Amino acid sequence: MSGQLKKNRGFRRFLLRGIEKVTPPVGGLSLAYNVLKQAAVDQQRRAVILQ
């Protein structure tokens, strides 16, 4: 996942330092990544069903 965020989404640096401060933004990015991934899977399933 981190490679996907770095390359495809452009998240290479954070303005904060320290694991305690960086954890919430990474959690939000992880959530967004998983929602987008699930939406793509759902869209593919709908396309197969409609055929």
C-alpha atoms as one frame of an Amber mdcrd trajectory, in Angstrom:
protein
   0.000   0.000   0.000   2.711   2.511   0.818   4.092   2.218  -2.698   0.644
   2.977  -4.086   0.314   6.050  -1.884   3.774   7.287  -2.751   3.684   6.789
  -6.485   0.033   7.021  -7.549  -1.266   9.492  -4.972   1.841  11.640  -4.531
   2.160  11.304  -0.741   5.903  11.327  -0.244   6.342  13.588   2.763   4.414
  14.552   5.836   4.538  17.921   7.544   4.646  16.279  10.960   7.352  14.240
  12.640   7.062  11.341  15.004   4.949   8.214  14.839   2.250   9.643  17.130
   1.673  12.630  14.853   1.919  10.796  11.539  -0.346   7.876  12.459  -3.701
   9.742  12.023  -2.927  11.022   8.487  -1.676   7.597   7.446  -4.843   6.070
   8.862  -6.960   8.457   6.805  -4.991   7.699   3.677  -5.328   3.976   4.330
  -9.069   4.337   4.730  -9.370   6.288   1.474  -7.183   3.737  -0.328  -9.363
   0.850   0.854 -12.620   2.625  -0.043 -11.354   3.360  -3.570 -10.145  -0.208
  -3.968 -13.504  -1.612  -2.836 -15.378   0.742  -5.176 -13.315  -0.526  -8.123
 -14.073  -4.144  -7.215 -17.789  -3.368  -6.854 -17.829  -1.636 -10.230 -16.191
  -4.646 -11.894 -18.727  -6.990 -10.307 -21.628  -4.865 -11.544 -20.195  -4.857
 -15.064 -19.977  -8.667 -15.050 -23.538  -9.007 -13.749 -24.926  -6.672 -16.432
 -23.373  -8.672 -19.265
